[in-house]
Amino acid sequence: MLKADLHIHTRYSMDCQTQLEKIIKRCHELGIDCIAVADHGTTEGALKMQEMAPPSLKVIVAEEVLTTQGEIMGMFLKETIPSGITPQEAVRQIRAQGGLVNIPHPFETIRGSALKDRYIEEIAADIDLMEVLNSRSPFPANSNKARDFAEKHGIPGGAGSDAHTIYEIGNAYMEMPDFNDKDEFLKAVALGKIKGKRSGMFVHFYSAWAKVQSKLCRRR
């Protein structure tokens, strides 16, 4: 069985400073052998991680695409999908790469980047996976709503820490069978067990500070 954290950020996200090497080391310490690297607006870090990760760490190339109505995660991607497109266009471009459509932190009430409820309903038939436990989502009611929606529409439920710091990695994960491709991955997720905890509100301050530092570095 794999221990899989299906939502991790790296320094390639504007609100994260975690080095790729440190993520690999932390995963080894925690016994995590599968991660989805889903940086904001880029697959660059995920592709580099896939190249440098040891055989013991399976890396899924993903991206949180900021659409006009909130974020959609593409998984098993080959290249970056641009921000600012519609949810429907994001789905089309994910499919064009042979990828999977995942909805991160759905029905989140305090996160402005969450995909708006109306659009989750509109693209329900195109959703392959839904995050029913995101460690950075503070309210259990939102997770319950996501779980109910996924069950209603026959969508497998996934879990991820949404880690923006090294210490958040593994806060939410799945115990699931091994897989070789995206189709096997979906079957494995459906058979998997969701485990983990919430990271608390304080972790969002780390992301805000990292975003400020990124802006300062760009100005210099």
C-alpha positions in Angstrom: 0.0 0.0 0.0 1.1 3.5 -0.8 1.0 6.4 1.7 0.1 9.3 -0.7 -0.2 13.0 0.0 -2.1 14.3 -3.0 -1.6 18.0 -2.7 1.8 19.5 -2.0 3.4 22.9 -2.9 7.0 23.8 -3.6 9.1 27.0 -3.9 7.7 27.3 -7.5 4.4 28.5 -5.9 4.4 32.2 -5.1 3.3 31.5 -1.5 5.7 28.7 -0.6 9.5 28.6 -0.1 10.0 24.9 0.4 13.0 23.4 -1.5 12.5 20.3 -3.6 15.3 18.5 -1.8 13.7 19.1 1.6 10.4 17.7 0.4 12.0 14.5 -0.7 13.8 14.2 2.6 10.7 14.9 4.6 8.7 12.3 2.7 11.3 9.7 3.4 11.2 10.6 7.1 7.4 10.2 7.2 7.2 7.1 5.0 5.3 8.9 2.3 5.9 7.2 -1.1 3.6 9.1 -3.4 2.9 12.9 -3.7 1.1 15.1 -6.1 3.0 18.3 -6.6 0.4 21.0 -7.4 2.0 24.4 -7.5 0.0 27.5 -8.3 0.0 28.3 -12.0 3.0 26.1 -13.0 4.1 22.5 -13.5 7.8 23.5 -13.5 8.5 22.4 -9.9 6.5 19.2 -10.3 8.4 18.2 -13.5 11.8 18.9 -11.8 10.6 16.9 -8.7 9.7 14.0 -10.9 13.2 14.0 -12.5 15.1 14.2 -9.2 12.9 12.0 -6.9 14.3 8.6 -6.0 12.5 5.5 -7.3 10.9 5.1 -3.8 8.9 8.3 -4.3 6.2 8.4 -6.9 5.6 12.0 -8.2 2.3 13.0 -9.9 2.7 16.2 -12.0 -0.2 18.5 -11.1 -1.1 22.2 -11.1 -3.6 24.4 -9.4 -5.0 26.3 -12.3 -6.6 29.7 -11.2 -9.6 30.0 -13.5 -12.0 33.0 -13.7 -14.1 31.3 -11.0 -11.6 29.7 -8.7 -9.0 26.9 -8.7 -9.1 23.5 -10.5 -6.3 21.0 -10.2 -5.1 19.2 -13.2 -3.2 15.9 -12.5 -0.9 13.7 -14.7 0.0 16.8 -16.7 2.8 17.3 -19.1 3.0 21.1 -19.2 1.7 24.2 -17.6 -1.9 25.4 -18.2 -2.3 29.2 -18.1 -4.2 31.0 -15.4 -7.2 33.2 -16.1 -9.2 30.8 -18.3 -12.7 29.6 -17.7 -13.4 26.4 -15.7 -14.7 24.8 -18.8 -11.5 25.7 -20.7 -9.4 24.4 -17.9 -11.2 21.1 -18.1 -10.6 21.0 -21.8 -6.9 21.7 -21.5 -6.4 19.1 -18.8 -8.2 16.6 -20.9 -6.1 17.6 -24.0 -3.0 16.5 -22.0 -4.6 13.2 -20.9 -4.9 14.5 -17.4 -7.4 14.2 -14.6 -9.7 16.9 -13.2 -9.5 17.3 -9.4 -11.3 19.9 -7.3 -9.1 21.2 -4.5 -10.6 22.5 -1.2 -14.2 22.4 -2.6 -16.9 24.4 -0.9 -14.3 26.3 1.1 -16.0 29.3 2.7 -13.1 31.5 3.7 -10.7 30.8 0.8 -11.2 33.2 -2.1 -9.4 30.9 -4.6 -11.9 28.0 -4.1 -13.9 27.1 -7.2 -17.4 28.7 -6.8 -20.1 26.2 -5.9 -22.2 26.9 -9.0 -19.3 26.0 -11.2 -18.6 22.8 -9.3 -22.2 21.8 -10.1 -21.8 22.8 -13.8 -18.7 20.7 -14.4 -19.7 17.8 -12.1 -19.8 15.3 -15.0 -16.1 16.1 -15.8 -14.7 15.8 -12.3 -12.5 12.7 -11.8 -11.5 13.4 -8.2 -12.6 15.6 -5.3 -10.5 16.6 -2.3 -12.7 15.6 0.7 -10.0 16.3 3.2 -7.7 19.2 2.8 -5.6 19.9 5.9 -5.7 23.7 5.4 -9.5 23.7 5.3 -10.5 24.6 8.9 -14.1 23.7 8.9 -15.3 20.1 9.0 -18.7 21.1 7.6 -17.0 22.0 4.3 -15.3 18.6 4.1 -18.6 16.9 4.8 -20.3 18.9 2.0 -17.5 17.8 -0.3 -17.8 14.2 0.7 -21.6 14.2 0.2 -21.2 15.8 -3.2 -18.6 13.3 -4.3 -20.8 10.4 -3.1 -23.9 11.8 -4.9 -22.0 12.1 -8.2 -19.9 8.9 -7.9 -16.7 10.8 -7.7 -13.7 9.3 -5.8 -12.7 11.3 -2.8 -9.0 12.2 -2.2 -6.9 13.8 0.5 -4.0 16.2 0.6 -2.1 18.3 3.1 -2.0 21.3 0.8 1.4 21.8 2.4 3.1 25.1 1.9 5.7 24.4 4.6 7.8 21.3 5.3 6.0 20.5 8.5 2.6 20.3 6.9 3.5 17.4 4.6 1.6 14.3 5.5 -1.0 16.0 7.6 -3.6 14.5 5.2 -2.9 11.5 3.1 -4.4 8.3 1.6 -3.5 4.7 2.1 -4.1 3.2 -1.3 -2.9 0.5 -3.6 0.0 1.1 -6.0 -0.7 2.2 -9.5 1.1 2.6 -12.9 -1.1 5.2 -14.7 -4.0 7.6 -14.3 -6.7 4.9 -14.8 -5.1 2.6 -12.2 -4.7 5.7 -9.9 -8.4 6.4 -9.9 -9.2 2.8 -9.1 -6.6 2.9 -6.3 -8.1 6.1 -4.8 -11.5 4.5 -4.8 -10.1 1.7 -2.8 -8.1 3.9 -0.5 -8.5 5.1 3.0 -8.3 8.8 4.0 -6.3 9.7 7.0 -4.9 12.8 8.6 -5.7 16.0 10.5 -6.3 19.7 10.0 -3.2 22.0 10.1 -4.9 24.9 11.9 -5.3 28.5 10.9 -1.8 29.6 11.7 -0.2 27.9 8.7 -1.9 30.5 6.4 0.3 33.2 7.9 3.4 31.3 6.6 1.9 31.4 3.1 1.1 35.1 3.4 4.7 35.9 4.6 6.1 33.7 1.8 4.1 35.7 -0.7 5.4 39.0 0.6 9.0 37.7 0.4 8.4 36.6 -3.2 7.2 40.1 -4.1 10.2 41.7 -2.5 12.6 39.4 -4.3 11.0 40.3 -7.6 11.3 44.0 -7.0 15.0 43.6 -6.2 
